[in-house]
Amino acid sequence: MKKIFSYILSAAFILGATSCSEIEDGTTDIDSWPAPVKTYDPKTYTIQHPCMLHSADDIAYTKSHLGASPWAEAYQKLLTSGYSNNNYTASPVKYLARLDAGNWGDGGGRWDDAGLRDEYYPGIHNNYTNFFRDCAAAYQLALKWQLSGDAAAAQTAVKILEDWAAVNKGLLLGRDKWKDDVIDSNEYLIMFQIHQAANAAELLRDYDNWDTSAGFQGVVDWMTTYFYPFCSKFLEMNDGDHWWMNWDLASMTAILSMGILSDSQDMINEAILYFKQGHGPGCIMRKGVIAVYDDPSGTGEKLAQGNESGRDQGHNTLCAAMVGTFCQMAYNIGEDLFSFEDGRAIAFAQYVAKYNLLKDGIESGVSDASFKYPESSLPFTEYSYNGGTMTQISADGRGSVRPGWDIWAGYCAAHGVKATYITEFAERYRPDGGGGHYGSTSGGFDQLGFSTLMHHRQ
């Protein structure tokens, strides 16, 4: 529990500081912000498997609605994605790498410096692509089994996970002067796939008593041995000066999912307490949100400007997808982070949705006129981060669409929360898909998707 209590102590020293929950329009240097004035203690969570991204109630609800729209259309997207094929074969690698091609792609001197010349082969620098495809397949096949009872799908999903656990030894680490550390910090982004593998394993627990088998334990041990330490290390070292919000979220979702899968209260608390009071941009109360506003459009709702709003919308929408996933996993073990601090996470998602929502009939944005809501309808506070100053919302990638919006909309519908922009965005792109529907690069695979299928509520 060492890291958990370090978060509590760091916040306790500043109890007299002013809150950073709301900031007027202007300029702020978020590196100078105090930690949140509230502190939170670890909890003991009740874990009733399956209870990660999808609870038993979620699965039962979806199964009972598969003959109705939009679940029927969403289910067809799952079945035709290309990654729910019962004959899918995994491609595990010994060491996972996600390295900058300019430095590592040609087998040059850096491999010698890292002491890894014997591990080099063409393409190793980006072999994490094997992992994101296989994690998508394992999840989609596991979901297919849960909804249809197709035992062959479950068998294939189990084999994918067990094959990776048998072959993979985690991340590509250096030797000698690089010893016990990643050779490129981009490798920390591989953690996006860990919550996907964990969610697949969680869905498969009940298949042929797999959760009592040596194979299941091997999958759990593989994840917690080779990936948890690096997720935890990253959160500890990211003080919010360099790495953006999505980096924290990759490790946070990984830790939370591994904690649920392995019944580790320490891991669960480490992730959830970081969301509430951590020192990096994964903390919704500190550097994850720059400012909270009343919606100028008169909805009576709140908007919250996020850490990556001034960077680009590809990453900003990724953050919305990952915060939604994190909150849903916590919700299914009894921690409602959607409503935490007056719905701060919902206000964050609302801001992202409002800015990126295209007008009906328009499929890509070329100017402010392409979007339903003009940039002028969103407040913006200038802020400094990662050596630069963001003076306005970034239009780079505006209109980006990632799956996952029905996690947000489903929660709001089920709890009577008015969320105009979340609702409109989810309706605009419903039903969403997942891996296989949003391109072949990591942007199409960093989130699981299929939120309409599993989380749409009426």
C-alpha positions in Angstrom: 0.0 0.0 0.0 3.1 2.3 -0.1 2.1 4.2 -3.2 -1.5 4.6 -2.0 -0.5 6.3 1.2 2.0 8.5 -0.6 -0.9 10.0 -2.5 -2.7 10.7 0.7 0.3 12.2 2.4 1.2 14.5 -0.5 -2.3 15.9 -0.4 -2.5 16.2 3.3 0.3 18.7 3.5 -1.7 21.2 1.5 -5.1 21.2 3.2 -5.0 24.9 3.5 -4.6 25.4 -0.2 -7.3 26.7 -2.4 -9.2 24.4 -4.7 -8.3 24.2 -8.4 -11.7 22.8 -9.4 -12.9 25.9 -11.1 -10.8 28.6 -12.9 -11.9 31.7 -14.5 -11.0 32.4 -18.1 -7.4 33.5 -18.3 -4.0 31.8 -18.1 -2.8 29.1 -15.7 0.5 27.3 -15.2 -0.8 23.9 -14.1 2.6 22.8 -12.8 2.2 25.3 -10.0 -1.2 23.9 -8.9 -1.6 22.5 -5.4 -2.7 18.9 -5.0 -6.5 18.4 -4.4 -7.6 19.7 -1.0 -9.6 16.5 -0.3 -8.0 13.3 0.6 -9.4 9.8 0.2 -8.7 6.6 2.0 -8.3 3.1 0.5 -11.4 1.0 0.4 -12.2 -2.7 0.4 -14.2 -3.4 -2.8 -16.7 -6.2 -3.3 -15.6 -8.2 -6.4 -18.3 -10.3 -7.9 -16.9 -11.7 -11.2 -17.5 -10.8 -13.9 -17.2 -7.2 -12.8 -14.7 -5.4 -15.0 -15.9 -3.5 -18.0 -19.0 -5.7 -18.1 -20.9 -7.0 -15.1 -23.2 -10.1 -15.2 -26.2 -7.6 -15.3 -24.7 -5.9 -18.3 -24.3 -9.1 -20.1 -27.8 -10.2 -19.3 -29.3 -6.9 -20.4 -27.5 -7.1 -23.7 -28.6 -10.7 -24.3 -32.2 -9.8 -23.7 -32.0 -7.0 -26.3 -30.1 -8.6 -29.1 -33.3 -8.8 -31.2 -33.9 -5.1 -31.0 -32.3 -2.0 -32.5 -29.6 -0.8 -32.0 -28.2 -3.9 -30.2 -28.9 -6.1 -33.2 -26.9 -3.9 -35.5 -24.2 -3.5 -32.9 -24.0 -7.3 -32.6 -23.6 -7.7 -36.3 -20.6 -5.3 -36.1 -19.0 -7.6 -33.6 -19.6 -10.7 -35.7 -18.3 -9.1 -38.9 -15.3 -7.2 -37.4 -12.7 -9.6 -38.7 -11.5 -10.2 -35.1 -14.2 -12.5 -33.8 -13.3 -15.3 -36.2 -13.2 -18.7 -34.3 -10.1 -19.6 -36.4 -8.1 -16.6 -35.3 -4.4 -17.4 -34.5 -2.3 -15.3 -32.1 1.2 -14.0 -33.0 2.9 -13.6 -29.6 6.5 -12.2 -29.4 9.1 -12.6 -26.7 9.6 -8.9 -26.0 7.1 -6.2 -26.9 8.4 -2.9 -28.4 6.8 0.3 -29.4 9.8 2.4 -30.4 10.4 5.5 -32.4 11.2 4.3 -35.9 13.7 7.1 -36.5 15.9 5.9 -33.6 15.2 2.2 -33.6 13.7 1.1 -36.9 16.9 0.3 -38.8 18.9 -1.8 -36.3 21.5 1.0 -35.9 23.8 1.9 -33.0 21.1 2.3 -30.4 20.6 -1.5 -30.3 24.3 -1.9 -29.4 24.1 0.9 -26.8 21.2 -0.9 -25.2 23.0 -4.2 -25.3 20.2 -5.7 -27.4 21.9 -6.4 -30.7 21.0 -10.1 -30.3 17.3 -9.3 -30.0 17.1 -7.2 -33.2 15.1 -8.3 -36.2 13.4 -6.2 -38.8 10.1 -4.9 -37.5 10.8 -5.6 -33.8 10.6 -1.9 -33.0 6.8 -1.9 -33.6 5.9 -5.5 -32.9 3.2 -4.2 -30.4 0.9 -4.2 -33.4 0.7 -8.0 -32.9 -0.4 -7.4 -29.4 -3.1 -4.9 -30.2 -4.7 -7.1 -32.8 -4.5 -10.2 -30.6 -6.0 -8.4 -27.6 -8.9 -7.1 -29.8 -9.5 -10.6 -31.0 -9.4 -12.2 -27.5 -11.9 -9.6 -26.2 -14.2 -9.8 -29.2 -14.2 -13.6 -29.1 -14.8 -13.7 -25.4 -17.7 -11.2 -25.8 -19.1 -13.4 -28.6 -19.0 -16.4 -26.3 -20.8 -14.6 -23.5 -23.6 -13.4 -25.8 -24.0 -16.5 -28.0 -22.7 -19.4 -26.0 -20.3 -20.3 -28.9 -17.8 -22.5 -27.1 -15.4 -22.4 -30.1 -15.1 -18.7 -29.7 -14.2 -19.1 -26.0 -11.6 -21.8 -26.8 -9.9 -19.5 -29.4 -9.9 -16.5 -27.0 -8.4 -18.6 -24.2 -5.7 -19.9 -26.5 -4.8 -16.4 -27.6 -4.3 -15.3 -24.0 -2.4 -18.5 -23.0 -0.2 -18.3 -26.0 0.9 -14.8 -25.1 1.4 -15.8 -21.5 3.6 -18.7 -22.5 5.8 -16.7 -24.9 5.9 -13.1 -23.9 8.3 -11.7 -21.2 6.9 -8.2 -21.1 8.5 -5.1 -22.6 11.8 -4.8 -24.4 14.3 -3.7 -21.6 17.8 -2.6 -22.0 20.9 -4.2 -20.5 24.1 -2.7 -19.1 23.5 1.1 -18.8 19.8 0.6 -19.8 19.3 -2.2 -17.4 15.8 -2.8 -16.0 14.3 0.1 -17.8 12.4 0.6 -21.1 14.7 1.8 -23.9 12.1 4.2 -25.2 9.3 5.7 -23.1 6.9 5.0 -26.0 6.8 1.5 -24.7 4.7 2.7 -21.8 1.9 3.2 -24.3 1.7 -0.6 -24.8 -0.2 -0.5 -21.5 -3.3 0.5 -23.5 -3.6 -3.2 -24.4 -3.3 -4.6 -20.9 -6.8 -3.6 -19.9 -8.1 -5.3 -23.1 -6.3 -8.6 -22.4 -7.6 -8.4 -18.8 -11.2 -7.7 -19.8 -11.0 -10.7 -22.2 -9.8 -12.9 -19.4 -12.5 -11.6 -17.1 -15.2 -12.5 -19.6 -13.7 -16.0 -20.0 -13.5 -16.9 -16.3 -16.6 -19.1 -16.3 -15.8 -20.9 -19.5 -15.2 -24.5 -18.6 -14.0 -23.4 -15.1 -11.1 -21.7 -16.7 -10.5 -19.4 -13.7 -9.5 -22.5 -11.6 -7.0 -23.7 -14.2 -3.2 -23.3 -14.4 -3.7 -21.6 -17.7 -5.8 -18.8 -16.2 -3.3 -18.4 -13.3 -0.5 -18.2 -15.9 -2.3 -15.4 -17.7 -2.8 -13.5 -14.4 0.8 -14.0 -13.4 2.1 -12.9 -16.8 0.2 -9.6 -16.7 1.0 -8.8 -13.0 4.6 -9.9 -13.2 5.7 -8.3 -16.5 3.4 -5.2 -16.8 2.1 -4.1 -13.4 5.5 -2.9 -12.1 6.0 -0.7 -15.2 2.5 0.8 -15.0 3.0 1.6 -11.3 6.5 3.0 -12.0 5.1 5.3 -14.7 2.4 6.8 -12.5 5.0 7.4 -9.8 7.4 9.2 -12.1 4.9 11.2 -14.2 4.6 14.4 -12.2 2.6 16.1 -14.9 5.5 18.1 -16.6 5.9 16.0 -19.7 3.7 13.0 -20.4 0.1 13.8 -21.4 -3.1 12.6 -19.9 -3.5 9.6 -22.2 -0.2 8.1 -21.0 -1.4 8.1 -17.4 -4.8 6.6 -18.5 -3.0 3.7 -20.2 -1.3 2.7 -17.0 -4.3 3.5 -14.8 -6.7 1.3 -16.7 -4.1 -1.4 -16.8 -3.6 -1.4 -13.1 -7.4 -1.3 -12.3 -8.1 -4.1 -14.7 -5.3 -6.3 -13.4 -6.4 -5.5 -9.8 -9.9 -6.7 -10.6 -8.7 -9.8 -12.4 -6.4 -10.8 -9.7 -8.6 -9.7 -6.7 -5.9 -7.3 -5.6 -7.3 -4.6 -3.4 -4.0 -2.8 -3.4 -3.9 -2.5 -7.2 -7.5 -1.4 -7.3 -6.9 1.3 -4.7 -3.7 2.4 -6.3 -5.5 3.2 -9.6 -8.7 4.7 -8.1 -6.8 6.9 -5.6 -4.6 8.2 -8.4 -7.7 9.2 -10.4 -8.9 11.1 -7.3 -5.7 12.6 -5.9 -2.7 11.6 -8.0 0.0 14.1 -9.0 -0.1 13.6 -12.8 -2.7 14.4 -15.5 -4.6 11.1 -14.9 -5.9 12.8 -11.8 -9.3 14.3 -12.7 -9.0 16.8 -9.8 -5.6 18.2 -10.7 -3.8 18.2 -14.0 -6.3 16.1 -15.9 -8.8 19.0 -16.0 -7.7 22.6 -16.6 -10.9 24.3 -15.8 -14.6 23.7 -15.2 -17.3 26.1 -16.7 -21.0 26.6 -16.9 -22.0 25.8 -20.4 -22.4 29.1 -22.3 -25.1 27.6 -24.4 -27.5 27.7 -21.5 -28.1 24.0 -21.0 -27.4 24.4 -17.2 -24.7 21.7 -17.6 -21.0 21.8 -16.9 -18.1 21.6 -19.3 -14.5 20.7 -18.2 -11.5 21.5 -20.3 -9.1 18.6 -20.4 -5.3 18.3 -20.4 -5.1 17.5 -24.1 -7.7 20.0 -25.3 -5.0 22.4 -26.6 -2.8 19.6 -28.0 -5.0 17.8 -30.6 -8.4 16.1 -30.8 -7.1 12.7 -31.7 -5.6 12.4 -28.2 -8.3 14.4 -26.6 -11.0 11.9 -27.8 -8.7 9.0 -26.8 -8.7 10.5 -23.2 -12.5 10.6 -23.3 -12.7 6.9 -24.3 -10.2 5.9 -21.7 -11.7 7.9 -18.8 -15.1 6.3 -19.7 -13.6 2.9 -19.6 -11.9 3.6 -16.3 -15.0 4.9 -14.7 -17.1 2.0 -15.9 -14.7 -0.6 -14.5 -14.7 1.2 -11.2 -18.5 1.5 -11.3 -18.8 -2.3 -11.7 -17.0 -2.8 -8.4 -19.0 -0.2 -6.5 -17.1 3.0 -7.0 -19.1 5.6 -9.0 -16.4 7.9 -10.5 -18.9 9.2 -13.1 -20.6 11.2 -10.3 -17.4 11.9 -8.4 -17.0 15.6 -7.5 -20.3 16.7 -9.1 -19.8 14.7 -12.3 -16.4 16.2 -13.1 -15.6 13.3 -15.5 -18.9 13.8 -17.3 -18.2 17.5 -17.7 -14.9 16.5 -19.2 -16.5 14.2 -21.7 -19.2 16.8 -22.5 -16.5 19.3 -23.5 -14.8 16.8 -25.8 -18.1 15.8 -27.4 -19.4 19.4 -27.9 -16.2 20.5 -29.7 -15.9 17.4 -32.0 -19.6 16.9 -33.0 -20.1 17.4 -36.8 -23.3 18.6 -38.3 -25.7 16.0 -39.6 -24.7 14.9 -43.1 -21.1 16.0 -42.7 -18.5 13.3 -42.3 -15.3 15.3 -41.9 -14.6 18.8 -40.7 -12.8 21.3 -42.8 -13.8 24.5 -40.9 -15.7 25.6 -37.9 -18.8 25.7 -40.0 -18.6 21.9 -40.4 -19.4 21.5 -36.7 -22.7 21.7 -34.8 -21.2 23.9 -32.2 -18.8 26.7 -33.0 -15.5 27.0 -31.2 -16.7 30.2 -29.7 -19.3 28.3 -27.7 -16.6 26.6 -25.6 -14.7 28.5 -23.0 -10.9 28.0 -23.0 -8.3 28.8 -20.4 -4.8 29.3 -21.7 -2.4 26.9 -20.0 1.3 25.7 -20.1 2.3 22.1 -20.4 5.1 20.0 -21.7 7.2 23.1 -22.5 4.5 24.8 -24.5 1.6 27.2 -24.0 -1.8 26.3 -25.4 -3.7 29.5 -26.3 -6.8 28.0 -27.8 -8.6 24.7 -28.4 -6.6 22.7 -31.0 -8.4 22.2 -34.3 -5.9 19.5 -35.2 -7.9 16.3 -35.7 -11.2 18.0 -34.8 -14.1 15.7 -35.5 -12.1 12.6 -34.5 -14.4 9.6 -33.8 -13.4 6.9 -31.3 -15.8 4.2 -30.0 -17.0 4.2 -26.5 -19.5 7.0 -26.2 -22.4 4.8 -25.1 -20.5 4.1 -21.9 -21.0 7.7 -21.1 -24.5 8.0 -22.6 -25.6 4.7 -21.0 -24.6 5.8 -17.5 -26.3 9.2 -17.9 -29.5 7.6 -19.2 -29.6 5.0 -16.4 -29.0 7.7 -13.7 -31.1 10.5 -15.1 -28.1 12.8 -15.7 -28.7 15.4 -18.4 -25.7 15.4 -20.7 -26.7 17.1 -24.0 -23.4 16.7 -25.9 -22.5 13.2 -24.8 -26.0 12.1 -25.8 -25.8 13.8 -29.2 -22.4 12.4 -29.9 -23.4 8.8 -29.0 -26.6 9.1 -31.1 -24.6 10.5 -34.1 -22.3 7.5 -34.2 -24.4 4.7 -32.9 -23.9 1.7 -33.1 -20.1 1.9 -32.6 -17.7 -0.9 -33.4 -14.3 -1.7 -32.1 -11.0 -3.1 -33.3 -11.3 -3.6 -37.1 -13.7 -0.7 -37.6 -11.5 2.3 -37.0 -8.4 1.8 -39.1 -5.4 -0.5 -38.9 -3.2 1.7 -36.7 -3.0 1.9 -32.9 -5.7 4.7 -32.9 -8.2 2.1 -34.0 -7.2 -0.4 -31.3 -6.3 1.6 -28.2 -9.9 1.4 -26.9 -12.1 -1.7 -27.0 -15.3 -0.2 -28.3 -18.6 -2.0 -28.8 -20.2 0.4 -26.2 -23.5 0.5 -27.9 -23.7 -3.3 -27.8 -22.9 -3.5 -24.1 -23.8 -0.2 -22.5 -26.7 1.5 -24.5 -29.7 1.8 -22.2 -33.2 2.9 -22.8 
